[in-house]
Amino acid sequence: LDREEPNYFGAGPAQLPTNVLQKAALDLINYNDLGLGIGEISHRSKDATEVINNSKEHLRKLLAVPETHEVFFMQGGGTTGFSSLATNLMTAYVGATGTTAPGGYLVTGSWSEKAEQEAARLRLSTEIIFDSRKFDANGKYGSIPDESQWCENIKGKKYSYVYLCENETVHGVEWPTLPKCLEDRDDIEIVADLSSDILSRKVDISKYGVIMAGAQKNIGLAGLTLYIIKKSILENISNAEANDALLAQLNVPVTPIAFDYPIVVKNNSAYNTIPIFTLHIMDLVFQNLLKHGGVEQQEKENDEKAKILYTALDACPDFYNMPVDPKCRSKMNVVFTLKKEGLDDLFLKEAAALKLTGLKGHRSVGGFRASIYNAVSVQSVDKLAKFATKFAKEHSN
Ligand code: PLP
């Protein structure tokens, strides 16, 4: 069970550590000498429960999750998160206040845009606090407005939650830190999509109401989503659900049962059949990270990788176009285009000849995107940076 180390820069599903996949492959055939694979046993068996509990414990350790917060897993991905966050958080707000308020959205790229659209599609009240394209000279995603440009607008306003996507995978825009004017508001729950940057850097969990992360970039395979939620939000949802007449009167949609957060938590993430093999892989990723110095060490490596690649691309300003404001450049998804037309295919072909793959940009943006998630090594990034430098030299006039 071996393979040559890939240099794969795909945005997701993404490359995982080879040692994790090797162990998972063996466990898929025969787990703990049961004579059965991990995906074949009951999701309520002792072994499966151990996988669930270990995954929670390892994640708690990696992110120093405080006692105020609960960890759970749910089938689905980021998009399922868009809907379940909207209904659960609106319900929680009713539980806390007896009334509704819009969900506020900070739109900085296509994933936060889609999250807002989904909440609105479910007929929930939403407010786009800002859309970063309106602040951009070219009307495109690629920057985050300064707090002085939008914080004043939300002063004194009520929101059932305020949503942001910490790393916009398609546009390569990452919040460097949480906005201070939200952190300062005790009455606002910050809800964040960390699908493409979870465990890439340290975060202070106590600042978040809910964190949601689809697994298929930094922590595993598609099909499973990780949640970290404030326990008080779970209580508020349960309280509201005990008064169905009020929820109906306020037109708050009922959350489908498999995505109802308090129900999933009460059942230790196994209300329905949890994809236990997928969770086992996630736990192996967590264990691997713990063994290699945790998030602190990973963050150092990620900083180094981002520096290597951005430095190489910035060094050829006549050749590479870097569309993202340096203040919010993603350390996970490096987006760039060629200034000269007609060379895109050649760039991909020559990269592939060096076994550098997965570099094509998202269909809505074009150009290139190098996703340098946790499992992509410094050596792979170095190889890509050297190739980019050489390509620019050879094709500049
Ligand atoms: N959020 C972010 C930041 C993403 O990058 C993606 C997918 O790439 C999603 C949400 C949607 O995830 P899914 O395809 O699992 O629904």
Residues whose N, C-alpha, C, O or C-beta is under 5 A from the ligand:
A	BS01	PLP	G12 G77 G78 T79 T80 W111 N167 T169 D193 S195 S196 G214
